[in-house]
Amino acid sequence: MSMFLNQQSLQTVDETKLQYAEIQYDAMKSTLNTIFAQCSQKCIPLDYGENDMNKGETVCTDRCVSKFMQANRLLGAFAHRVRLSESDLSHYEQIKRKYLSGN
């Protein structure tokens, strides 16, 4: 039976684990949205001529996503190694909003 249908299992959910899961979800969602925005802007022209991506667009997108993920892994490993806290990264959200808005 699914945990979503079992009312007893909902009572055993650890709030801390749920908060960590929400943080991880938000981080992954933000990363994927950023990858999509940046790689599609870089690799896919605005004047769509076909329904499918051509080989050049596909290769460019693949490389872009690969570089983004490699950088994300390196930064994650660094943050884990030096044990950065949320307060250490608070200015990052302001920079990211400014960068994504184009200002």
Protein Blocks (a to p, Z undefined) as FASTA:
>chain_A
ZZklmmklmmmpcfklmmmmmmmmmmmmmmmmmmmmmmmmmmmcfbdfbfbdcfklmmmm
mmmmmmmmmmmmmmmmmmmmnopafklmmmmmmmmmmmmnoZZ
